[in-house]
Amino acid sequence: MSLGMPDRGPVLRPGTPCWVELATPDEARAQHFYAALLGWRYDTRPDPVTGRYAIASLGGEPAAGLYLAGAGQPSGWTVHLAVGNIDAVAEWVPRLGGRRVLGPADIPHRGTILHATDRSGAPVVFWQLMDTWRFAVGVPGAFAGADLNTHDGAAADVFYCHLFGYTSMQIGGDGLDYAEWRLDHLPVLYRYVMGSEYEPTAQPHWMVYFLIDPARGTDSVAAHATMLGGRVVAPPFDTPYGRTAVLADPGGATFSVIDHTTAVDGWGRAEVDDPYDD
């Protein structure tokens, strides 16, 4: 869940999160929501894959992407992972039980991407970056980490650990199957097997976390989200990584906010309103 990010040079190590993007049914409403909640500004440009693409920024640093979801595409956040050789990854994805969906495709001035689903059925994007790429982390409103929520933890572990050389460490307690994926002993992502708080039909998905300003606090941000047309999926609760809340934007995409300065020794209780129980 939490979420320290490894130090990085001009090119990220393969397996490191390098971008997050939102597919939304209403671009204008989503942009207004996240701008007011997280302080994002936008630069919208043509895109060879999605047609039009809005890049959100914080202080001039790219923070996330937003685009209009296609017909039948669910609203949601997807994580992009850096790779060193996109063609090799494209070969390995089906060998490891995943599926190629789109690409590899060249994105001008950004690199080459491959849309796929992993062995557990979750969407993921692999990205061979240009060495000039930037991604905001460590400031309020920026990416703070991500959980892969899945029904098949073993399948997810096999796929990503073989592809990137992650080591997987179980950190869940009280019967939770919650694993931390590490590179060079540093956490890069987390994997959670969905429990009874989710419907059995809930699709595998990414839970993306955004850092918030301690001066505002998690509770205030959650309340603000409802005022902006969003919804509180799990009210604020305490964790060893900080006080967090699970929210949904006006288009139904779920995400989390976290304040790392309020970390506690144990876990609070989160009553989850399953966003996939429609």
C-alpha positions in Angstrom: 0.0 0.0 0.0 2.6 2.5 0.8 4.7 3.5 -0.7 8.1 4.4 -1.1 9.4 4.7 -4.6 13.0 3.6 -5.4 15.4 6.3 -6.3 15.7 6.6 -10.1 18.0 8.1 -12.7 17.0 9.3 -16.2 15.7 5.8 -17.1 13.8 3.8 -14.5 14.8 0.2 -13.7 12.5 -2.3 -15.4 9.5 -3.2 -13.2 9.3 0.3 -11.6 6.0 2.2 -11.9 6.5 5.0 -14.4 3.0 6.3 -15.1 -0.7 6.0 -14.2 -3.7 6.8 -16.4 -7.4 7.0 -16.1 -10.0 5.8 -18.6 -13.1 7.9 -17.8 -16.6 8.2 -19.4 -16.5 12.0 -18.9 -13.2 13.8 -19.5 -14.3 17.2 -18.5 -15.9 16.1 -15.2 -12.9 13.9 -14.3 -10.5 16.8 -15.0 -12.4 19.2 -12.8 -12.6 16.6 -10.0 -8.9 15.8 -9.8 -7.9 19.4 -10.4 -9.9 20.5 -7.4 -8.9 17.5 -5.3 -5.3 17.0 -6.1 -4.2 20.3 -7.7 -3.6 19.0 -11.2 -3.3 21.1 -14.3 -3.8 19.7 -17.8 -2.2 19.7 -21.3 -4.4 18.0 -23.8 -2.9 16.7 -27.0 -3.6 14.2 -29.9 -2.7 10.6 -29.1 -2.3 7.7 -31.6 -3.8 5.2 -29.3 -6.7 7.0 -27.5 -7.3 9.9 -30.0 -7.0 12.6 -27.3 -5.0 12.5 -24.1 -4.8 14.9 -21.2 -1.5 15.0 -19.2 -2.0 16.1 -15.7 0.9 18.0 -14.1 2.0 19.2 -10.7 4.4 22.2 -10.7 5.3 21.4 -14.3 6.0 17.7 -13.7 3.8 15.1 -15.4 1.7 13.3 -12.8 -1.0 11.2 -14.6 -2.9 10.8 -17.9 -6.6 10.9 -18.6 -8.5 9.8 -21.7 -12.1 9.1 -22.8 -12.9 5.4 -22.2 -13.9 3.4 -25.3 -17.2 1.7 -25.8 -17.7 -1.0 -23.1 -14.4 0.0 -21.4 -14.8 0.3 -17.6 -13.7 3.4 -15.9 -10.5 2.9 -13.9 -6.9 3.5 -13.2 -4.1 1.5 -14.8 -0.4 1.3 -13.8 2.4 1.5 -16.4 5.6 -0.3 -15.7 9.0 0.6 -17.1 10.7 -2.0 -19.3 14.1 -2.1 -21.0 13.1 -4.1 -24.1 9.5 -3.8 -25.1 9.8 -6.5 -27.8 11.2 -9.0 -25.4 8.3 -8.2 -22.9 5.8 -8.7 -25.8 7.2 -12.2 -26.3 7.2 -13.1 -22.6 3.7 -11.9 -21.7 1.9 -14.8 -23.4 4.5 -17.3 -22.3 3.8 -16.3 -18.7 0.1 -16.6 -19.1 -0.8 -13.0 -19.9 -2.3 -11.6 -23.1 -1.2 -8.8 -25.4 -4.1 -6.3 -26.0 -2.5 -3.5 -28.1 1.0 -2.8 -29.3 3.8 -2.4 -29.1 3.0 1.1 -30.3 5.3 4.1 -30.6 4.1 7.3 -28.8 5.9 10.4 -30.1 8.4 11.9 -27.6 7.4 9.4 -25.0 8.5 5.9 -26.0 6.9 2.6 -26.9 4.0 1.0 -25.0 2.3 -2.4 -24.8 -1.2 -2.8 -23.4 -1.7 -6.3 -21.9 -3.5 -8.3 -19.2 -1.5 -10.2 -16.7 -1.9 -13.8 -15.8 -4.5 -13.0 -13.1 -6.6 -11.0 -15.6 -5.6 -7.4 -14.5 -4.8 -4.7 -17.1 -1.3 -3.4 -17.2 0.8 -1.3 -19.6 4.5 -1.8 -20.2 6.5 1.2 -21.4 9.9 1.4 -22.9 10.6 5.1 -22.0 12.6 7.7 -23.6 15.4 8.9 -21.3 13.8 12.4 -21.1 10.6 11.1 -19.5 9.6 12.6 -16.1 7.0 11.4 -13.5 6.1 13.4 -10.4 6.4 11.5 -7.1 6.9 12.6 -3.5 4.8 15.7 -3.6 1.1 16.2 -2.6 -1.2 15.1 -5.5 1.4 12.8 -7.0 1.5 9.0 -7.3 2.4 7.3 -4.0 2.1 3.6 -5.0 -0.3 0.9 -6.1 -1.9 -2.4 -5.1 -2.8 -5.0 -7.6 -6.1 -6.3 -6.4 -6.7 -9.8 -7.8 -8.4 -13.1 -7.0 -5.3 -15.2 -7.9 -2.3 -14.0 -6.0 -0.1 -16.9 -7.0 -0.7 -16.2 -10.7 0.1 -12.6 -10.3 3.3 -13.4 -8.3 4.5 -15.8 -11.0 3.8 -13.4 -13.8 5.5 -10.3 -12.4 8.2 -11.9 -10.4 9.4 -13.9 -13.5 9.1 -10.8 -15.8 10.9 -8.3 -13.5 12.7 -10.4 -10.9 10.6 -9.1 -8.1 10.9 -10.8 -4.7 7.5 -11.3 -3.1 7.2 -10.9 0.7 3.9 -11.7 2.5 3.0 -8.8 4.8 -0.7 -9.6 5.4 -1.9 -10.6 8.8 -5.2 -12.1 10.1 -5.6 -14.3 7.1 -5.0 -11.6 4.5 -3.0 -12.5 1.4 -1.1 -9.3 0.9 2.3 -9.3 -0.6 5.0 -6.7 -1.1 7.0 -6.8 -4.4 10.5 -5.6 -4.1 13.5 -4.7 -6.3 16.9 -4.6 -4.6 15.1 -4.9 -1.2 13.0 -1.8 -1.9 9.2 -2.0 -2.3 7.9 -1.1 -5.7 4.3 -2.5 -5.7 1.9 -4.5 -3.6 -0.4 -7.4 -4.4 -3.7 -8.1 -2.6 -6.0 -11.0 -2.9 -9.5 -9.6 -2.7 -11.5 -10.8 0.3 -15.1 -10.8 1.3 -15.3 -7.0 1.0 -15.4 -7.6 -2.8 -18.0 -9.5 -4.8 -16.6 -12.8 -6.3 -17.3 -11.3 -9.7 -15.1 -8.2 -9.1 -12.6 -7.8 -11.8 -8.8 -7.7 -11.1 -7.7 -4.1 -11.0 -5.2 -1.6 -9.7 -5.7 0.5 -6.6 -3.6 3.6 -7.2 -2.6 5.8 -4.2 -2.1 9.6 -4.3 -0.1 11.5 -1.7 -1.9 14.3 0.1 -0.8 17.3 2.0 -0.6 16.6 5.8 -2.0 20.1 6.4 -5.2 19.0 4.7 -5.4 15.5 6.1 -7.1 12.4 4.8 -10.4 13.1 6.4 -10.7 16.5 4.8 -9.7 15.2 1.4 -12.3 12.5 1.6 -15.0 15.0 2.5 -13.9 17.3 -0.3 -14.2 14.4 -2.8 -17.9 14.0 -1.9 -18.5 17.7 -2.4 -17.0 17.4 -5.9 -19.4 14.6 -6.9 -17.2 11.6 -5.8 -17.9 9.0 -3.2 -16.2 7.6 -0.2 -15.8 3.8 -0.7 -13.8 3.2 2.5 -13.8 5.9 5.2 -10.4 7.1 6.4 -8.5 4.5 8.4 -5.1 4.2 9.9 -2.3 1.9 8.6 1.4 1.4 9.1 1.9 3.5 6.0 -0.3 6.4 6.9 -3.9 7.4 7.2 -5.7 6.4 4.0 -9.2 6.4 2.4 -10.6 4.7 -0.7 -12.5 7.1 -2.9 -14.4 6.9 -6.2 -14.5 9.8 -8.7 -17.7 10.9 -10.5 -17.1 8.4 -13.3 -16.9 5.5 -10.8 -13.1 4.9 -10.9 -11.7 4.0 -7.5 -8.4 5.2 -6.1 -6.9 5.9 -2.6 -5.4 8.9 -0.9 -2.7 8.6 1.8 -0.9 10.8 4.3 2.4 9.2 5.2 3.0 11.4 8.2 0.2 9.7 10.2 1.6 6.1 10.1 0.6 3.9 13.1 1.8 0.5 14.3 -1.3 -1.4 13.5 -4.2 -1.4 11.0 -7.5 0.4 11.5 -10.7 -1.1 10.3 -12.0 -0.2 6.8 -15.6 -0.8 6.0 -15.5 -1.1 2.2 -18.5 -0.2 0.0 -17.7 -2.5 -2.9 -17.6 -0.3 -6.1 -18.0 -3.4 -8.2 -21.2 -4.6 -6.6 -23.6 -3.0 -9.1 
